[in-house]
Amino acid sequence: MWIMNAMTPETPVSTNYYWGVARDFQVHWPETTRLIFNEITTAFEEDKQILEAQIDRIVRQTVERQHARGCGRDPGSPAAANAD
């Protein structure tokens, strides 16, 4: 059995995840196809919860760091730069 997992970024906080399975046994047995599909889907759903929690934490920590560093732009700066 061969399993392919492929991920490609969609946005800075989301990723497209593709997977496929090929096998060279019991290829005409729909029960085997369903079993493999259900097992992989269950495992992915478990992983998905962890991956989503990780990205939520990364995004939250990034925002918190930006606020702590005062990364917000001072509204007076552009006006002062353009003043003649």
C-alpha positions as CSV (number, residue, x, y, z in Angstrom):
1,M,0.0,0.0,0.0
2,W,1.3,3.5,-0.9
3,I,0.1,6.6,0.9
4,M,0.7,10.1,-0.5
5,N,0.3,13.2,1.7
6,A,0.8,16.6,0.1
7,M,0.4,20.0,1.7
8,T,0.4,23.4,0.0
9,P,0.0,26.8,1.7
10,E,-3.3,28.6,0.9
11,T,-2.9,31.7,3.1
12,P,-0.5,32.7,5.9
13,V,-2.7,30.7,8.3
14,S,-4.2,27.9,6.2
15,T,-3.0,25.0,4.2
16,N,-4.5,22.7,1.7
17,Y,-3.9,19.1,2.6
18,Y,-4.3,16.3,0.1
19,W,-3.9,12.5,0.6
20,G,-4.3,9.5,-1.5
21,V,-3.9,5.8,-1.2
22,A,-3.0,3.1,-3.7
23,R,-2.9,-0.6,-3.1
24,D,-2.2,-3.7,-5.0
25,F,-4.3,-6.1,-2.9
26,Q,-8.0,-6.7,-2.7
27,V,-8.5,-4.0,-5.3
28,H,-12.0,-5.3,-6.2
29,W,-13.2,-5.4,-2.5
30,P,-15.3,-2.3,-1.7
31,E,-15.2,-3.3,2.0
32,T,-11.4,-3.0,2.0
33,T,-11.6,0.4,0.3
34,R,-14.1,1.6,2.9
35,L,-12.0,0.3,5.8
36,I,-8.9,2.0,4.6
37,F,-10.7,5.3,3.8
38,N,-12.4,5.3,7.3
39,E,-9.1,4.5,9.1
40,I,-7.2,7.3,7.3
41,T,-10.0,9.7,7.7
42,T,-10.2,9.0,11.5
43,A,-6.5,9.5,11.9
44,F,-6.5,12.7,9.9
45,E,-9.4,14.2,11.9
46,E,-7.4,13.5,15.1
47,D,-4.4,15.2,13.6
48,K,-6.5,18.1,12.3
49,Q,-7.6,19.0,15.8
50,I,-3.9,19.3,16.9
51,L,-2.8,21.2,13.8
52,E,-5.7,23.7,14.2
53,A,-4.8,24.2,17.8
54,Q,-1.2,24.8,16.9
55,I,-1.9,27.4,14.3
56,D,-4.4,29.1,16.6
57,R,-1.7,29.3,19.2
58,I,1.0,30.5,16.8
59,V,-1.3,33.3,15.5
60,R,-2.3,34.3,19.0
61,Q,1.3,34.5,20.2
62,T,2.3,36.5,17.1
63,V,-0.4,39.0,17.7
64,E,0.5,39.2,21.4
65,R,4.2,39.8,20.6
66,Q,3.3,42.5,18.1
67,H,1.2,44.3,20.7
68,A,3.8,43.9,23.4
69,R,6.5,45.4,21.1
70,G,4.2,48.3,20.1
71,C,4.4,47.3,16.5
72,G,1.3,49.3,15.8
73,R,2.1,52.3,13.7
74,D,1.9,55.7,15.4
75,P,-0.8,57.7,13.5
76,G,1.2,60.9,13.9
77,S,4.3,59.5,12.1
78,P,2.9,59.7,8.5
79,A,1.6,63.2,9.1
80,A,4.9,64.4,10.5
81,A,6.8,62.8,7.6
82,N,4.6,64.7,5.1
83,A,4.7,68.0,6.9
84,D,6.5,70.8,5.1
